[in-house]
Amino acid sequence: MPRTKAHPGTRVLDAVASLKLTIACLVCLMVLVVACTLAQVRMGTLGAVTAYIRSAVVWWHLPGMGLRLPVFPGGLTVGVVLLINLIVAQGRRLEASWRKSGLWLVHAGLILLFVGEFISGARQVEMQLPIEEGQTVAFLESPRDLELAITDVTDPARDQVHGIPEALLSHENLIAVPGTPLSIKVSRYYQNADLSRRADADPISLATAGVGTSLAVRELPPVSRDDERDLRAVFIEPIAAGKSYGTWLVSNGLGAPQTFIDEGRTYTLSLRQRREYLPYSLTLKKFSHDIYPGTDIPKNFSSLVHLSNPARGEERDVLISMNQPLRYAGKAFYQASFGKNDTLSILQVVENPGWLLPYISCVLVAAGLVLHFALSLGRSLRRRQPALIPAGA
């Protein structure tokens, strides 16, 4: 009899669920991991992960031409294909029976692991909370993103802070400051720059007010090492009701805010780490830096903090150590670093909606493997049992 041709849809599903596609995706992931590891030398960890693991396509930048070509699927593409492959394979290849229940759990755990990674890549936010002993802090700081802070300090009892994200400063445009009569005109933006005292041979500064009038700004290439930070420099012009207050240089390399007055109200300008304000506060009561006796080898870092949340009526002390984070209101506070002769504690604060999924995934995979092994062992032992001989035979 002639072989019946499979329906085109069936052939597509078989191709998507094929083991060859699974192996191809795993090989691509291994290539991406190796390439990402090598690229960290010139791009840094974050840059390499973004370019290779969390991108849809890996691009090759043609030297000196300003062009780029797609050369390899990125981790996002490979992950989506592998996730679809696992889902379709689970429905196409796995028998819906008790004896295959272990493999169903393993596949479900792997699928959940990929879903958790997608959620983490898209929604995870990392901030820092530097706090000194005796200090009370109610905001977090981004370790990488900056903002232009325009602060109304007219009222000595309460500052009104208005933040403009750095992304809006990277283009020459006019930005309205909500809640104020001010607008900010961006004249020039430097991703990384060197600031030095202006000499007679240097060109005239773009700044007409503030400390920028005495400084020379020289553009530098962006840094790539994880332990280095770009020194941003932006020339801005505050405008209110058509009146200009001059051109100012703001930078995260300047120590103190700069001040101007509009219609009796005093404003300060500063380029600082982007902040996220919290509805609660933390007070560092004591930071401990323990070492092994007779050595300088660190044994443990811990911060004893007081958590205050008047809205919930919470007042309690919490010990945060290297292996014991504080999980509160959707955020996890980890002990990350310290400084200032052990009086400054730096907490890493992570907000990840999918933080629990990898743990559930590991439990499902482990339970699936144990169940599959137990069922296979039971079937093997039953096959080896000798046939019962009837009595009196």
N, C-alpha and C positions, 0 to 999 in steps of 0.2 A: 504494500500500500504506500502511496506517496506521502511524504511527511507534510503535515499541515503547517502552514506558515503561521508564526505567532503574530498576534495583533501588534501593530506599531507601538501602541501604548505600553504593552507588556514588555516589548524589547527595550523601551526607554527605561522602564522601572528596573528591569534586570541589570541594565548598564549602570544605573545610578546606585543600585544596591550591591554591585560586584565587589569582590574582595580585591581585585586589581586596583580599583579606584581607591579603596581604603589604603592599600600599600603605597600608591602614588602620592596620596595626601601626606602620609607619614614621612615619606622620603622628602617631600617638599618642606615639611616642618623642620626636619633635621637640617636641611640646607639653610633655611632661614635662621635657625638658632646659631649655626656656625658663623654665618655672615654677620648676624647681629653682634655676636661676641667679638668678632674681629673689628667691626666698625666702631665699637665703643672707644677705641683708642683715639680716633679723630673726631667722633661725634658726641661722646659722652653717653652714659647709660640711657638717659631719657630720650635723647635725639635718636639713638640707634633703635630703641624699642619702638618709637613712633614711626620711624622710616621703614622698618622691616616687619615688626610683629603686629602693630595695630594700624596698618595701612592696607588698602585694597590692592595696590600695585607697588612694586619696588621700581624706582626710577633711576636711570643712569644719566647723570648730568654731564653733557659734553663739555670738556674743558675749553674755555675761551670762546664759546659760541652762544652761551645763554640758552641752550636747548636741552631738553631732557627726553629720554626714550624709555618706554616701559620694557623691562628686561625679565621680570619674574613676578609671579603672583605673590601678593603680600599675605601676611598672616591672617588678616581679616577674611580674605577670599578663600584661602585654604581652609580656615576654620569653619566657614559657612558650608563649604562643599562637604567637608568631613562630617559635620553635624547632620546634613541632609542624608548623606550616605548611611550613617548609623540609624537614623530614624526609619528610612525606607527598608534597610536590611533587616531591622528588627521585625518589621511586618511581613517581609517577603521570605526570609530564610529561616526564621525561628518558628518552630512548631508551637502552637498554642496548647501546650500540655504541661502537666505537673513536672514531668521529668526534665523539661527545659526551663523551669521556673528560675533556676539559678542564673542561666545565661540572660534571661529577661531582666533580672535585677542588675547584672553587670552592664548590659547595654543602657539601662535607664540611668545608672550611676554615671556612665561616661557622657551621656547626653546632658545630664544635669551639670556636669563639670564644665562642658563647653558653654552652656547657657550662663553659668556663673561667671566665666571669664568675659563673655560679651557684656554682661551687666557691669562688671568691675571696670572694664575698659571704657565704657560709655558714661558711667555715673560716679565712679570713685573720685573723691576729692581729698587731697592731702594738704594739710595746713600745719602750722607750728604755733606753739604757745611758749615763748620765752618769758620766764617769770623769776624774779629775785626773791630771796627770803624776806618775808614781811610784806611783799607787794601783793595787791589785789588786781586781777586782770579779768576783764569781761569781753575780750575779743581775741580772735585768732589772726595770724599773719600768713600769707602765702609765701613759700620759700622762693618762688620764681616770678610771680606776677606782681606788677607794680600798679599804682594808681596815683593820679594827681589829687591830693587832698586840699580842698579849699575850705578853710575853717573860719567860721564867724566867731571871734573871741570877744565880741563886744560885752556880752554878759559874763562877768567873772565867775558866776556860779554854774554856768552851763555853756559848753561849746556846741555849736551846730556844725557838723562835719558833712561835707558834700564830696563824694569821691567820683572821679572820672576814670574809667578803666584805661589801661595803657593802650589797648587795641584802638581806641578812638584817637589817641595822640599820635599814632604812627602815620597819619595822613594830614596834610595841610588843609584844615577846614575850620569852621566856626562852630563851637559847641556851646549850647545853652546849658547853664547850671540850674537845675530845677530848684525851686524854692528861693531863688535869689534874683536880683535884677542883672546879674552878671552873665556874660558870655566870654568864652575863651577862644581866642584865635591862635591856632598852631602855626608857627612860622617855619620851624625846622626840627626834625627828630633824628636823633642818633641812637641806634641800638646799642652801640658800645663806643665809648669815647674816653679820651685822656684829658683831664682838666689840669691846667697849670697856670701859674701867674703870668699874666700877659706882659710880653716884652715889647720894646719899641718897634722891632722888626715884624711883629705879628700883625695880621690884618685886623681891622677895626671889628670889635665884637658886635654881634647882632643885638645884644642886650643894651637897653638904654636906661635900665633901672635895676637896683639890687646889686648883689655881689658879682653877677655875671659880667658887669662892665669892666671888671679888672681881671677877668679870666680868659684864657685862650682855650678853645675847644678843638681837639684834633680827633677825627674819626678813626676808629680801630676796627679790625675784623672781630666778629663775635667769638667768644671763647667757647671751648668744647668740653673742657674737663669738668667733672662733677663738683670738684672742690673750688671752682672759680665762678664768679658772677660777672655778668656784663654791667658796665657802668653807663646807665642811660643818661642822656642829656636832651632836654627839650627846651626850645625857645617858644614862649607863649606870651600872649598879649591880652590882659584882662580888659574888657569893654563893658561899660554900663551906660545905657541911654545915649549911645553914640559917642560917649567920652572914653578915650583910651587912657590907660594908666601905665603906658610904656611897655616895652618888651623885656621880659624877665627870663633868666636862665634857671630852670629847675632840674635837679639831678639827685639821684640816690647817693651821690658822692658828696653832697653838701651836708654839713652837720646840722644846721638850724633852719627852721622855717623863715621865710621872708614876709614882710608885712606891708600892706597898703590900706588906705582908708577911702571908703566910698560913702558919701552922704552921711557921715558921722558913724558909720559902722566899720569896724576893724576886721580885716581878713588876713589870714596867713596862707602862704603857698608852700607846698612841699611835695616832692616826689618820693613816695615811700612804698613799702610792701603793702599789697592789697589786704584790707582787713575785712573780717566777718565778725560782726558784733553778736554776742550771745545774750540770751535772756537770763543768764545766771552768771556767777562769778566764781573764780578760784583764787584762794589765798595760799601762798607757799609758806607753811609753818616751819618746815625743816627739810633740807636736802642732805642725804647721807651718801658718802662715797666710801665704800668699804673695800679694803684690799686684803690679800692673804698675808698673814703675819710674817714679818721679816722680808717682804718683797714689795715691789711697786706694781704687782699684777692686780688689776681690778677684779674684785670679787662680786660686787653688787652695787648698783646705783638705785636710789629710791627717793621719792618725793612724798612727803606728808603734806597733803593739801586739805584745805577746808572748802567744802562745796556749799555755796549759798544760793538758794533759789526761792526768793520770797513768794513768787507766784504759786509754787507748790508747797510752801511752808517747810522746805527742807533745809536743815542746817546740820551737816555731819562732816567728820574727818574721814579721808580716804588715803590709803597708802598705795602709791603707784610705783611699781618696780619693773625691772626688765622683763620679767615673765608674768607680771600681774597688771594688765592694763585696767583703766577705768572705762567702763562702757556706760554711757549716759546720753539719753536723748538722741540716739541714733549715731553717736560719735564714739570713737575709741581713742583714749588718751594713752600713749605709750611713752615710757621713759626712753629718750633718744640720746641726749647729750647733756653737757654741763659746761660751766665756765666761771670766770671771776673768782678763782680760788674757792671753788665749791659753794658759792653763794648764789649762783645762777643755775637754774634747771631749765632745760629745753625739752618740751614734750612734743612728740609727733602726734598729730590729730588726724585720724582717718575717718571719713564718712563713706561707707561702702554698703549700699542696700543689699548687695549679694554676698556679704561676708560669710553667711551661714551655709551657702550652697556647696562649697568645696567639702565641708565637713560631712554634710548629708551624702554627697557623692561618694566619698571614701567609705562611709558606712555601708552604702548600698553595694558598692563593688566588692568589699570584703565579705559581706553577708552572701552575695550572689556566688562568689567563688567557693565559700564554705558549703553552701547548700548544694551547688553543682557537684562538688567533690563527694559530699555525703551521699547524694542520690546515686552517683556513679559507683561508689564503693558498695552501696547496698545491692545494686543490681548485679555487680560482679560476685558478691558473696552468695547471692541466691543461685546464680548459675553454677557455682562450684559445689553446692550442696548435693550429696549423692541421692539418687532416687530412692524413695522409701520402698522397701521390699514387703509385700503383703504378708501377714502372719500365716503360718502353716504352709508357705510355698516350699 
